[in-house]
């Protein structure tokens, strides 16, 4: 059987196709919206949101179990994760506003608080009379192979909302990301724009928890944007290229994990993202290390050529 035939067989498999679509949607949306966090120098936001989401997932699971008898309602879990993610960022912002702690320190405090609360509730779930609690580990470590058609529909819905919200507020987000002071002067208040932008990024993070897990989700937010920044100077190009990098890594990583057999999909995707970042840092035409070395060499040669000859 040729390689092309084997690839077509994989693509026609329902499970593989579902995982590919889910991972690629997550990669594109997280990569695209992660560009704004990267430009705002808030790359840690993805880590805070993903870890804080554990508290929302656990709380939503307990609430759904008490109301319906089953906690595994994907929509309820995603809504709980989104709410916890937004609250974690609002908490960090409030800490910065009312204290002398910097944003990085406030985010670290928020991550510890919400993640600790999530671990506590997870312990309550494990020791309590809750059915179907084993599936919650998928949100911690990721389990792309467990994505169902219903999960894919919810991921697509959340992704569509996040992308649509980004496009509708494109000019505002663009101006605020590059010059928050100027955006204030033209009428876009930071106290309004910042929460909207953060909520959009939260949606992008939450939809990927089941694919790569909260531990590795930070890579989906930071790595594609870091790679795309090496290749382009415009925000439009960066957002599009970052999304394509995220989607491509998701597709390649998923196929590698399927072909390799018993290999977790999330870590493989992150390794592919790391390779993309490494290649971008080396080979980008303007910012790459190779291009910089060649440019410095040309400049030295030009200086030597233009320098006056020194006679003994």
ChimeraX commands (.cxc) that place a marker at each C-alpha (Angstrom):
marker #1 position 0.00,0.00,0.00 radius 0.5
marker #1 position 1.38,3.40,-0.99 radius 0.5
marker #1 position 1.83,6.23,1.49 radius 0.5
marker #1 position -0.93,8.21,-0.23 radius 0.5
marker #1 position -3.38,5.31,0.05 radius 0.5
marker #1 position -2.53,4.86,3.73 radius 0.5
marker #1 position -3.07,8.58,4.33 radius 0.5
marker #1 position -6.45,8.45,2.59 radius 0.5
marker #1 position -7.47,5.49,4.73 radius 0.5
marker #1 position -6.63,7.50,7.83 radius 0.5
marker #1 position -8.60,10.51,6.64 radius 0.5
marker #1 position -11.66,8.37,5.92 radius 0.5
marker #1 position -11.60,6.98,9.44 radius 0.5
marker #1 position -14.32,8.75,11.44 radius 0.5
marker #1 position -12.35,8.96,14.69 radius 0.5
marker #1 position -9.20,10.27,13.04 radius 0.5
marker #1 position -11.19,12.78,11.01 radius 0.5
marker #1 position -12.95,14.06,14.12 radius 0.5
marker #1 position -9.67,14.47,16.01 radius 0.5
marker #1 position -8.05,16.20,13.04 radius 0.5
marker #1 position -10.89,18.69,12.69 radius 0.5
marker #1 position -11.07,19.39,16.41 radius 0.5
marker #1 position -7.32,19.83,16.82 radius 0.5
marker #1 position -6.97,22.01,13.72 radius 0.5
marker #1 position -9.82,24.32,14.82 radius 0.5
marker #1 position -8.27,24.64,18.27 radius 0.5
marker #1 position -4.84,25.28,16.78 radius 0.5
marker #1 position -6.07,27.97,14.41 radius 0.5
marker #1 position -8.19,29.88,16.91 radius 0.5
marker #1 position -5.70,29.66,19.80 radius 0.5
marker #1 position -2.85,30.66,17.51 radius 0.5
marker #1 position -4.71,33.59,15.99 radius 0.5
marker #1 position -5.99,35.03,19.26 radius 0.5
marker #1 position -2.74,34.26,21.04 radius 0.5
marker #1 position -1.17,36.94,18.85 radius 0.5
marker #1 position -2.92,39.62,20.90 radius 0.5
marker #1 position -1.66,38.18,24.18 radius 0.5
marker #1 position 1.84,38.01,22.68 radius 0.5
marker #1 position 1.76,41.64,21.53 radius 0.5
marker #1 position 0.38,42.77,24.89 radius 0.5
marker #1 position 3.26,40.90,26.57 radius 0.5
marker #1 position 0.75,38.83,28.46 radius 0.5
marker #1 position 1.74,35.42,27.15 radius 0.5
marker #1 position 1.31,33.99,30.64 radius 0.5
marker #1 position -2.42,34.69,30.29 radius 0.5
marker #1 position -2.91,31.40,28.48 radius 0.5
marker #1 position -1.26,29.51,31.32 radius 0.5
marker #1 position -3.36,31.29,33.94 radius 0.5
marker #1 position -6.62,30.71,32.08 radius 0.5
marker #1 position -5.94,27.05,31.33 radius 0.5
marker #1 position -5.04,26.25,34.94 radius 0.5
marker #1 position -7.87,28.35,36.36 radius 0.5
marker #1 position -10.28,26.51,34.07 radius 0.5
marker #1 position -9.84,23.41,36.23 radius 0.5
marker #1 position -11.78,25.14,39.01 radius 0.5
marker #1 position -14.62,25.98,36.63 radius 0.5
marker #1 position -14.69,22.46,35.18 radius 0.5
marker #1 position -14.78,20.83,38.60 radius 0.5
marker #1 position -17.44,23.22,39.89 radius 0.5
marker #1 position -19.57,22.73,36.77 radius 0.5
marker #1 position -19.20,18.94,37.08 radius 0.5
marker #1 position -20.41,19.00,40.69 radius 0.5
marker #1 position -23.31,21.32,39.87 radius 0.5
marker #1 position -24.39,19.25,36.87 radius 0.5
marker #1 position -24.13,16.03,38.90 radius 0.5
marker #1 position -26.34,17.45,41.65 radius 0.5
marker #1 position -28.93,18.75,39.18 radius 0.5
marker #1 position -29.04,16.05,36.50 radius 0.5
marker #1 position -27.25,13.09,38.11 radius 0.5
marker #1 position -24.47,13.19,35.50 radius 0.5
marker #1 position -21.65,15.71,35.43 radius 0.5
marker #1 position -20.45,14.98,31.92 radius 0.5
marker #1 position -22.24,17.74,30.03 radius 0.5
marker #1 position -19.58,19.21,27.75 radius 0.5
marker #1 position -21.39,22.52,27.31 radius 0.5
marker #1 position -21.68,22.99,31.08 radius 0.5
marker #1 position -18.01,22.12,31.57 radius 0.5
marker #1 position -16.88,24.56,28.87 radius 0.5
marker #1 position -19.07,27.32,30.27 radius 0.5
marker #1 position -17.68,26.67,33.75 radius 0.5
marker #1 position -14.13,26.73,32.41 radius 0.5
marker #1 position -14.80,29.99,30.53 radius 0.5
marker #1 position -16.26,31.65,33.61 radius 0.5
marker #1 position -13.33,30.59,35.78 radius 0.5
marker #1 position -10.87,31.78,33.14 radius 0.5
marker #1 position -12.48,35.22,32.94 radius 0.5
marker #1 position -12.62,35.50,36.74 radius 0.5
marker #1 position -8.94,34.58,37.05 radius 0.5
marker #1 position -7.92,37.40,34.69 radius 0.5
marker #1 position -10.26,39.88,36.39 radius 0.5
marker #1 position -8.78,38.88,39.74 radius 0.5
marker #1 position -5.23,39.46,38.47 radius 0.5
marker #1 position -6.25,42.84,37.04 radius 0.5
marker #1 position -7.83,43.85,40.36 radius 0.5
marker #1 position -4.68,42.84,42.24 radius 0.5
marker #1 position -2.58,45.07,39.97 radius 0.5
marker #1 position -5.01,47.96,40.36 radius 0.5
marker #1 position -5.19,47.87,44.14 radius 0.5
marker #1 position -1.61,46.92,45.01 radius 0.5
marker #1 position 1.98,47.37,43.91 radius 0.5
marker #1 position 2.21,43.88,42.44 radius 0.5
marker #1 position 3.03,43.77,38.73 radius 0.5
marker #1 position 0.84,41.94,36.21 radius 0.5
marker #1 position 3.19,38.95,36.04 radius 0.5
marker #1 position 3.11,38.58,39.81 radius 0.5
marker #1 position -0.67,39.02,39.92 radius 0.5
marker #1 position -1.12,36.35,37.26 radius 0.5
marker #1 position 1.07,33.97,39.25 radius 0.5
marker #1 position -1.05,34.60,42.34 radius 0.5
marker #1 position -4.24,34.09,40.36 radius 0.5
marker #1 position -2.95,30.86,38.81 radius 0.5
marker #1 position -2.02,29.44,42.21 radius 0.5
marker #1 position -5.35,30.44,43.78 radius 0.5
marker #1 position -7.64,29.10,41.06 radius 0.5
marker #1 position -5.57,26.01,40.27 radius 0.5
marker #1 position -5.38,25.17,43.97 radius 0.5
marker #1 position -9.14,25.55,44.22 radius 0.5
marker #1 position -9.57,23.31,41.20 radius 0.5
marker #1 position -7.36,20.59,42.66 radius 0.5
marker #1 position -9.35,20.78,45.90 radius 0.5
marker #1 position -12.65,20.30,44.08 radius 0.5
marker #1 position -11.15,17.47,42.03 radius 0.5
marker #1 position -10.28,15.74,45.30 radius 0.5
marker #1 position -13.86,16.26,46.47 radius 0.5
marker #1 position -15.11,14.68,43.23 radius 0.5
marker #1 position -12.77,11.70,43.53 radius 0.5
marker #1 position -13.82,10.94,47.09 radius 0.5
marker #1 position -17.50,11.84,46.69 radius 0.5
marker #1 position -20.47,9.90,45.29 radius 0.5
marker #1 position -20.08,11.21,41.74 radius 0.5
marker #1 position -20.48,8.97,38.72 radius 0.5
marker #1 position -18.37,9.16,35.52 radius 0.5
marker #1 position -15.65,11.19,37.20 radius 0.5
marker #1 position -12.76,9.46,35.43 radius 0.5
marker #1 position -13.28,11.45,32.22 radius 0.5
marker #1 position -12.25,14.69,33.90 radius 0.5
marker #1 position -8.59,13.75,33.59 radius 0.5
marker #1 position -8.91,14.45,29.86 radius 0.5
marker #1 position -9.08,18.17,30.65 radius 0.5
marker #1 position -5.87,18.01,32.68 radius 0.5
marker #1 position -3.61,15.94,30.44 radius 0.5
marker #1 position -5.57,16.11,27.19 radius 0.5
marker #1 position -7.14,13.23,25.32 radius 0.5
marker #1 position -7.66,14.17,21.70 radius 0.5
marker #1 position -8.72,10.65,20.75 radius 0.5
marker #1 position -11.71,11.00,23.10 radius 0.5
marker #1 position -13.22,13.89,21.13 radius 0.5
marker #1 position -16.72,13.02,19.94 radius 0.5
marker #1 position -18.87,14.58,17.25 radius 0.5
marker #1 position -20.78,16.47,19.96 radius 0.5
marker #1 position -17.49,17.79,21.36 radius 0.5
marker #1 position -16.44,18.87,17.89 radius 0.5
marker #1 position -19.67,20.80,17.40 radius 0.5
marker #1 position -19.19,22.66,20.69 radius 0.5
marker #1 position -15.54,23.39,19.87 radius 0.5
marker #1 position -16.59,24.77,16.49 radius 0.5
marker #1 position -19.33,26.87,18.09 radius 0.5
marker #1 position -17.00,28.40,20.70 radius 0.5
marker #1 position -14.34,28.95,18.04 radius 0.5
marker #1 position -16.83,30.67,15.74 radius 0.5
marker #1 position -17.94,32.99,18.54 radius 0.5
marker #1 position -14.33,33.86,19.40 radius 0.5
marker #1 position -13.30,34.55,15.79 radius 0.5
marker #1 position -16.47,36.52,15.03 radius 0.5
marker #1 position -15.95,38.65,18.14 radius 0.5
marker #1 position -12.33,39.28,17.13 radius 0.5
marker #1 position -13.35,40.37,13.62 radius 0.5
marker #1 position -16.15,42.61,14.86 radius 0.5
marker #1 position -13.74,44.38,17.23 radius 0.5
marker #1 position -10.70,44.18,14.98 radius 0.5
marker #1 position -9.87,47.90,14.83 radius 0.5
marker #1 position -10.33,48.32,18.58 radius 0.5
marker #1 position -8.21,45.29,19.47 radius 0.5
marker #1 position -5.53,46.29,16.96 radius 0.5
marker #1 position -5.17,49.82,18.26 radius 0.5
marker #1 position -5.29,48.75,21.89 radius 0.5
marker #1 position -2.66,46.03,21.38 radius 0.5
marker #1 position -0.12,48.45,19.91 radius 0.5
marker #1 position -0.92,51.69,21.75 radius 0.5
marker #1 position -3.33,51.54,24.69 radius 0.5
marker #1 position -2.79,55.25,25.44 radius 0.5
marker #1 position -3.82,56.29,21.93 radius 0.5
marker #1 position -6.85,54.03,22.07 radius 0.5
marker #1 position -7.92,55.82,25.25 radius 0.5
marker #1 position -7.51,59.20,23.52 radius 0.5
marker #1 position -9.73,58.21,20.59 radius 0.5
marker #1 position -12.47,56.97,22.89 radius 0.5
marker #1 position -11.76,53.27,23.46 radius 0.5
marker #1 position -11.56,52.88,27.24 radius 0.5
marker #1 position -9.11,50.30,28.49 radius 0.5
marker #1 position -11.46,49.21,31.26 radius 0.5
marker #1 position -13.88,48.13,28.51 radius 0.5
marker #1 position -11.54,46.89,25.79 radius 0.5
marker #1 position -9.22,44.88,28.05 radius 0.5
marker #1 position -11.94,42.59,29.49 radius 0.5
marker #1 position -13.42,42.06,26.02 radius 0.5
marker #1 position -10.05,41.08,24.58 radius 0.5
marker #1 position -9.28,38.85,27.54 radius 0.5
marker #1 position -12.67,37.12,27.32 radius 0.5
marker #1 position -12.04,36.39,23.64 radius 0.5
marker #1 position -8.66,34.85,24.44 radius 0.5
marker #1 position -10.27,32.83,27.24 radius 0.5
marker #1 position -12.64,31.23,24.72 radius 0.5
marker #1 position -9.70,30.29,22.51 radius 0.5
marker #1 position -7.92,28.65,25.46 radius 0.5
marker #1 position -10.93,26.80,26.87 radius 0.5
marker #1 position -11.83,24.99,23.65 radius 0.5
marker #1 position -8.41,23.34,23.54 radius 0.5
marker #1 position -8.36,21.85,27.02 radius 0.5
marker #1 position -9.69,18.47,25.96 radius 0.5
marker #1 position -7.27,18.29,23.04 radius 0.5
marker #1 position -3.93,19.05,24.72 radius 0.5
marker #1 position -4.91,19.54,28.36 radius 0.5
marker #1 position -4.46,22.51,30.66 radius 0.5
marker #1 position -0.76,21.77,31.24 radius 0.5
marker #1 position 0.25,22.12,27.57 radius 0.5
marker #1 position -2.36,24.61,26.41 radius 0.5
marker #1 position 0.05,27.51,26.93 radius 0.5
marker #1 position 2.04,26.24,23.92 radius 0.5
marker #1 position -0.98,26.68,21.64 radius 0.5
marker #1 position -1.27,30.32,22.70 radius 0.5
marker #1 position 2.38,31.38,22.70 radius 0.5
marker #1 position 4.27,29.21,20.20 radius 0.5
marker #1 position 2.34,30.00,16.96 radius 0.5
marker #1 position 2.41,33.74,17.69 radius 0.5
marker #1 position 6.13,33.64,18.50 radius 0.5
marker #1 position 6.84,31.88,15.22 radius 0.5
marker #1 position 4.58,34.12,13.14 radius 0.5
marker #1 position 6.16,37.28,14.55 radius 0.5
marker #1 position 9.46,36.30,12.93 radius 0.5
marker #1 position 7.95,36.26,9.43 radius 0.5
marker #1 position 5.70,39.30,9.23 radius 0.5
marker #1 position 5.45,42.93,10.30 radius 0.5
marker #1 position 1.68,43.42,10.09 radius 0.5
marker #1 position -0.93,42.35,12.63 radius 0.5
marker #1 position -3.15,40.94,9.90 radius 0.5
marker #1 position -0.33,38.76,8.60 radius 0.5
marker #1 position 0.70,37.74,12.10 radius 0.5
marker #1 position -2.80,36.67,13.17 radius 0.5
marker #1 position -3.40,34.70,9.96 radius 0.5
marker #1 position 0.04,33.08,9.92 radius 0.5
marker #1 position -0.14,32.27,13.63 radius 0.5
marker #1 position -3.49,30.56,13.09 radius 0.5
marker #1 position -2.10,28.59,10.15 radius 0.5
marker #1 position 0.93,27.53,12.17 radius 0.5
marker #1 position -1.32,26.33,14.99 radius 0.5
marker #1 position -3.64,24.42,12.63 radius 0.5
marker #1 position -0.74,22.89,10.68 radius 0.5
marker #1 position 0.98,21.71,13.85 radius 0.5
marker #1 position -2.30,20.20,15.05 radius 0.5
marker #1 position -2.79,18.27,11.80 radius 0.5
marker #1 position 0.81,17.06,11.56 radius 0.5
marker #1 position 0.99,16.16,15.25 radius 0.5
marker #1 position -2.29,14.25,15.10 radius 0.5
marker #1 position -1.19,12.25,12.05 radius 0.5
marker #1 position 2.16,11.42,13.64 radius 0.5
marker #1 position 0.50,10.22,16.84 radius 0.5
marker #1 position -1.95,8.07,14.87 radius 0.5
marker #1 position 0.76,6.52,12.69 radius 0.5
marker #1 position 3.10,5.99,15.63 radius 0.5
marker #1 position 0.43,4.14,17.57 radius 0.5
marker #1 position 0.13,4.49,21.32 radius 0.5
marker #1 position 1.48,8.06,21.45 radius 0.5
marker #1 position -0.48,10.92,23.09 radius 0.5
marker #1 position -1.61,13.51,20.57 radius 0.5
marker #1 position -1.22,16.67,22.66 radius 0.5
marker #1 position 2.52,16.34,23.44 radius 0.5
marker #1 position 3.28,15.48,19.81 radius 0.5
marker #1 position 1.45,18.61,18.63 radius 0.5
marker #1 position 3.46,20.69,21.09 radius 0.5
marker #1 position 6.70,19.15,19.78 radius 0.5
marker #1 position 5.69,20.08,16.23 radius 0.5
marker #1 position 4.93,23.63,17.40 radius 0.5
marker #1 position 8.36,23.77,19.02 radius 0.5
marker #1 position 9.96,22.71,15.73 radius 0.5
marker #1 position 8.05,25.46,13.89 radius 0.5
marker #1 position 9.29,28.05,16.38 radius 0.5
marker #1 position 12.88,26.79,16.05 radius 0.5
marker #1 position 12.79,26.96,12.25 radius 0.5
marker #1 position 11.24,30.43,12.38 radius 0.5
marker #1 position 13.89,31.72,14.78 radius 0.5
marker #1 position 16.60,30.40,12.49 radius 0.5
marker #1 position 15.29,30.90,8.96 radius 0.5
marker #1 position 12.94,33.92,8.99 radius 0.5
marker #1 position 14.11,36.38,6.29 radius 0.5
marker #1 position 14.22,39.52,8.47 radius 0.5
marker #1 position 14.36,38.45,12.12 radius 0.5
marker #1 position 15.91,34.99,11.80 radius 0.5
marker #1 position 19.31,34.29,13.33 radius 0.5
marker #1 position 20.77,33.26,9.97 radius 0.5
marker #1 position 19.51,36.44,8.29 radius 0.5
marker #1 position 20.90,38.58,11.12 radius 0.5
marker #1 position 24.29,36.89,10.91 radius 0.5
marker #1 position 24.44,37.41,7.15 radius 0.5
marker #1 position 23.37,41.02,7.55 radius 0.5
marker #1 position 26.07,41.71,10.14 radius 0.5
marker #1 position 28.64,40.06,7.87 radius 0.5
marker #1 position 27.63,42.27,4.94 radius 0.5
marker #1 position 27.78,45.35,7.15 radius 0.5
marker #1 position 31.29,44.47,8.35 radius 0.5
marker #1 position 32.42,43.90,4.78 radius 0.5
marker #1 position 30.94,47.23,3.74 radius 0.5
marker #1 position 32.70,49.02,6.60 radius 0.5
marker #1 position 36.00,47.43,5.66 radius 0.5
marker #1 position 35.54,48.45,2.03 radius 0.5
marker #1 position 34.63,52.05,2.89 radius 0.5
marker #1 position 37.26,52.53,5.59 radius 0.5
marker #1 position 40.30,54.56,4.45 radius 0.5
marker #1 position 43.49,52.65,3.94 radius 0.5
marker #1 position 46.02,53.05,6.74 radius 0.5
marker #1 position 49.60,53.45,5.50 radius 0.5
marker #1 position 52.47,52.58,7.77 radius 0.5
marker link #1:1,2 radius 0.2
marker link #1:2,3 radius 0.2
marker link #1:3,4 radius 0.2
marker link #1:4,5 radius 0.2
marker link #1:5,6 radius 0.2
marker link #1:6,7 radius 0.2
marker link #1:7,8 radius 0.2
marker link #1:8,9 radius 0.2
marker link #1:9,10 radius 0.2
marker link #1:10,11 radius 0.2
marker link #1:11,12 radius 0.2
marker link #1:12,13 radius 0.2
marker link #1:13,14 radius 0.2
marker link #1:14,15 radius 0.2
marker link #1:15,16 radius 0.2
marker link #1:16,17 radius 0.2
marker link #1:17,18 radius 0.2
marker link #1:18,19 radius 0.2
marker link #1:19,20 radius 0.2
marker link #1:20,21 radius 0.2
marker link #1:21,22 radius 0.2
marker link #1:22,23 radius 0.2
marker link #1:23,24 radius 0.2
marker link #1:24,25 radius 0.2
marker link #1:25,26 radius 0.2
marker link #1:26,27 radius 0.2
marker link #1:27,28 radius 0.2
marker link #1:28,29 radius 0.2
marker link #1:29,30 radius 0.2
marker link #1:30,31 radius 0.2
marker link #1:31,32 radius 0.2
marker link #1:32,33 radius 0.2
marker link #1:33,34 radius 0.2
marker link #1:34,35 radius 0.2
marker link #1:35,36 radius 0.2
marker link #1:36,37 radius 0.2
marker link #1:37,38 radius 0.2
marker link #1:38,39 radius 0.2
marker link #1:39,40 radius 0.2
marker link #1:40,41 radius 0.2
marker link #1:41,42 radius 0.2
marker link #1:42,43 radius 0.2
marker link #1:43,44 radius 0.2
marker link #1:44,45 radius 0.2
marker link #1:45,46 radius 0.2
marker link #1:46,47 radius 0.2
marker link #1:47,48 radius 0.2
marker link #1:48,49 radius 0.2
marker link #1:49,50 radius 0.2
marker link #1:50,51 radius 0.2
marker link #1:51,52 radius 0.2
marker link #1:52,53 radius 0.2
marker link #1:53,54 radius 0.2
marker link #1:54,55 radius 0.2
marker link #1:55,56 radius 0.2
marker link #1:56,57 radius 0.2
marker link #1:57,58 radius 0.2
marker link #1:58,59 radius 0.2
marker link #1:59,60 radius 0.2
marker link #1:60,61 radius 0.2
marker link #1:61,62 radius 0.2
marker link #1:62,63 radius 0.2
marker link #1:63,64 radius 0.2
marker link #1:64,65 radius 0.2
marker link #1:65,66 radius 0.2
marker link #1:66,67 radius 0.2
marker link #1:67,68 radius 0.2
marker link #1:68,69 radius 0.2
marker link #1:69,70 radius 0.2
marker link #1:70,71 radius 0.2
marker link #1:71,72 radius 0.2
marker link #1:72,73 radius 0.2
marker link #1:73,74 radius 0.2
marker link #1:74,75 radius 0.2
marker link #1:75,76 radius 0.2
marker link #1:76,77 radius 0.2
marker link #1:77,78 radius 0.2
marker link #1:78,79 radius 0.2
marker link #1:79,80 radius 0.2
marker link #1:80,81 radius 0.2
marker link #1:81,82 radius 0.2
marker link #1:82,83 radius 0.2
marker link #1:83,84 radius 0.2
marker link #1:84,85 radius 0.2
marker link #1:85,86 radius 0.2
marker link #1:86,87 radius 0.2
marker link #1:87,88 radius 0.2
marker link #1:88,89 radius 0.2
marker link #1:89,90 radius 0.2
marker link #1:90,91 radius 0.2
marker link #1:91,92 radius 0.2
marker link #1:92,93 radius 0.2
marker link #1:93,94 radius 0.2
marker link #1:94,95 radius 0.2
marker link #1:95,96 radius 0.2
marker link #1:96,97 radius 0.2
marker link #1:97,98 radius 0.2
marker link #1:98,99 radius 0.2
marker link #1:99,100 radius 0.2
marker link #1:100,101 radius 0.2
marker link #1:101,102 radius 0.2
marker link #1:102,103 radius 0.2
marker link #1:103,104 radius 0.2
marker link #1:104,105 radius 0.2
marker link #1:105,106 radius 0.2
marker link #1:106,107 radius 0.2
marker link #1:107,108 radius 0.2
marker link #1:108,109 radius 0.2
marker link #1:109,110 radius 0.2
marker link #1:110,111 radius 0.2
marker link #1:111,112 radius 0.2
marker link #1:112,113 radius 0.2
marker link #1:113,114 radius 0.2
marker link #1:114,115 radius 0.2
marker link #1:115,116 radius 0.2
marker link #1:116,117 radius 0.2
marker link #1:117,118 radius 0.2
marker link #1:118,119 radius 0.2
marker link #1:119,120 radius 0.2
marker link #1:120,121 radius 0.2
marker link #1:121,122 radius 0.2
marker link #1:122,123 radius 0.2
marker link #1:123,124 radius 0.2
marker link #1:124,125 radius 0.2
marker link #1:125,126 radius 0.2
marker link #1:126,127 radius 0.2
marker link #1:127,128 radius 0.2
marker link #1:128,129 radius 0.2
marker link #1:129,130 radius 0.2
marker link #1:130,131 radius 0.2
marker link #1:131,132 radius 0.2
marker link #1:132,133 radius 0.2
marker link #1:133,134 radius 0.2
marker link #1:134,135 radius 0.2
marker link #1:135,136 radius 0.2
marker link #1:136,137 radius 0.2
marker link #1:137,138 radius 0.2
marker link #1:138,139 radius 0.2
marker link #1:139,140 radius 0.2
marker link #1:140,141 radius 0.2
marker link #1:141,142 radius 0.2
marker link #1:142,143 radius 0.2
marker link #1:143,144 radius 0.2
marker link #1:144,145 radius 0.2
marker link #1:145,146 radius 0.2
marker link #1:146,147 radius 0.2
marker link #1:147,148 radius 0.2
marker link #1:148,149 radius 0.2
marker link #1:149,150 radius 0.2
marker link #1:150,151 radius 0.2
marker link #1:151,152 radius 0.2
marker link #1:152,153 radius 0.2
marker link #1:153,154 radius 0.2
marker link #1:154,155 radius 0.2
marker link #1:155,156 radius 0.2
marker link #1:156,157 radius 0.2
marker link #1:157,158 radius 0.2
marker link #1:158,159 radius 0.2
marker link #1:159,160 radius 0.2
marker link #1:160,161 radius 0.2
marker link #1:161,162 radius 0.2
marker link #1:162,163 radius 0.2
marker link #1:163,164 radius 0.2
marker link #1:164,165 radius 0.2
marker link #1:165,166 radius 0.2
marker link #1:166,167 radius 0.2
marker link #1:167,168 radius 0.2
marker link #1:168,169 radius 0.2
marker link #1:169,170 radius 0.2
marker link #1:170,171 radius 0.2
marker link #1:171,172 radius 0.2
marker link #1:172,173 radius 0.2
marker link #1:173,174 radius 0.2
marker link #1:174,175 radius 0.2
marker link #1:175,176 radius 0.2
marker link #1:176,177 radius 0.2
marker link #1:177,178 radius 0.2
marker link #1:178,179 radius 0.2
marker link #1:179,180 radius 0.2
marker link #1:180,181 radius 0.2
marker link #1:181,182 radius 0.2
marker link #1:182,183 radius 0.2
marker link #1:183,184 radius 0.2
marker link #1:184,185 radius 0.2
marker link #1:185,186 radius 0.2
marker link #1:186,187 radius 0.2
marker link #1:187,188 radius 0.2
marker link #1:188,189 radius 0.2
marker link #1:189,190 radius 0.2
marker link #1:190,191 radius 0.2
marker link #1:191,192 radius 0.2
marker link #1:192,193 radius 0.2
marker link #1:193,194 radius 0.2
marker link #1:194,195 radius 0.2
marker link #1:195,196 radius 0.2
marker link #1:196,197 radius 0.2
marker link #1:197,198 radius 0.2
marker link #1:198,199 radius 0.2
marker link #1:199,200 radius 0.2
marker link #1:200,201 radius 0.2
marker link #1:201,202 radius 0.2
marker link #1:202,203 radius 0.2
marker link #1:203,204 radius 0.2
marker link #1:204,205 radius 0.2
marker link #1:205,206 radius 0.2
marker link #1:206,207 radius 0.2
marker link #1:207,208 radius 0.2
marker link #1:208,209 radius 0.2
marker link #1:209,210 radius 0.2
marker link #1:210,211 radius 0.2
marker link #1:211,212 radius 0.2
marker link #1:212,213 radius 0.2
marker link #1:213,214 radius 0.2
marker link #1:214,215 radius 0.2
marker link #1:215,216 radius 0.2
marker link #1:216,217 radius 0.2
marker link #1:217,218 radius 0.2
marker link #1:218,219 radius 0.2
marker link #1:219,220 radius 0.2
marker link #1:220,221 radius 0.2
marker link #1:221,222 radius 0.2
marker link #1:222,223 radius 0.2
marker link #1:223,224 radius 0.2
marker link #1:224,225 radius 0.2
marker link #1:225,226 radius 0.2
marker link #1:226,227 radius 0.2
marker link #1:227,228 radius 0.2
marker link #1:228,229 radius 0.2
marker link #1:229,230 radius 0.2
marker link #1:230,231 radius 0.2
marker link #1:231,232 radius 0.2
marker link #1:232,233 radius 0.2
marker link #1:233,234 radius 0.2
marker link #1:234,235 radius 0.2
marker link #1:235,236 radius 0.2
marker link #1:236,237 radius 0.2
marker link #1:237,238 radius 0.2
marker link #1:238,239 radius 0.2
marker link #1:239,240 radius 0.2
marker link #1:240,241 radius 0.2
marker link #1:241,242 radius 0.2
marker link #1:242,243 radius 0.2
marker link #1:243,244 radius 0.2
marker link #1:244,245 radius 0.2
marker link #1:245,246 radius 0.2
marker link #1:246,247 radius 0.2
marker link #1:247,248 radius 0.2
marker link #1:248,249 radius 0.2
marker link #1:249,250 radius 0.2
marker link #1:250,251 radius 0.2
marker link #1:251,252 radius 0.2
marker link #1:252,253 radius 0.2
marker link #1:253,254 radius 0.2
marker link #1:254,255 radius 0.2
marker link #1:255,256 radius 0.2
marker link #1:256,257 radius 0.2
marker link #1:257,258 radius 0.2
marker link #1:258,259 radius 0.2
marker link #1:259,260 radius 0.2
marker link #1:260,261 radius 0.2
marker link #1:261,262 radius 0.2
marker link #1:262,263 radius 0.2
marker link #1:263,264 radius 0.2
marker link #1:264,265 radius 0.2
marker link #1:265,266 radius 0.2
marker link #1:266,267 radius 0.2
marker link #1:267,268 radius 0.2
marker link #1:268,269 radius 0.2
marker link #1:269,270 radius 0.2
marker link #1:270,271 radius 0.2
marker link #1:271,272 radius 0.2
marker link #1:272,273 radius 0.2
marker link #1:273,274 radius 0.2
marker link #1:274,275 radius 0.2
marker link #1:275,276 radius 0.2
marker link #1:276,277 radius 0.2
marker link #1:277,278 radius 0.2
marker link #1:278,279 radius 0.2
marker link #1:279,280 radius 0.2
marker link #1:280,281 radius 0.2
marker link #1:281,282 radius 0.2
marker link #1:282,283 radius 0.2
marker link #1:283,284 radius 0.2
marker link #1:284,285 radius 0.2
marker link #1:285,286 radius 0.2
marker link #1:286,287 radius 0.2
marker link #1:287,288 radius 0.2
marker link #1:288,289 radius 0.2
marker link #1:289,290 radius 0.2
marker link #1:290,291 radius 0.2
marker link #1:291,292 radius 0.2
marker link #1:292,293 radius 0.2
marker link #1:293,294 radius 0.2
marker link #1:294,295 radius 0.2
marker link #1:295,296 radius 0.2
marker link #1:296,297 radius 0.2
marker link #1:297,298 radius 0.2
marker link #1:298,299 radius 0.2
marker link #1:299,300 radius 0.2
marker link #1:300,301 radius 0.2
marker link #1:301,302 radius 0.2
marker link #1:302,303 radius 0.2
marker link #1:303,304 radius 0.2
marker link #1:304,305 radius 0.2
marker link #1:305,306 radius 0.2
marker link #1:306,307 radius 0.2
marker link #1:307,308 radius 0.2
marker link #1:308,309 radius 0.2
marker link #1:309,310 radius 0.2
marker link #1:310,311 radius 0.2
marker link #1:311,312 radius 0.2
view
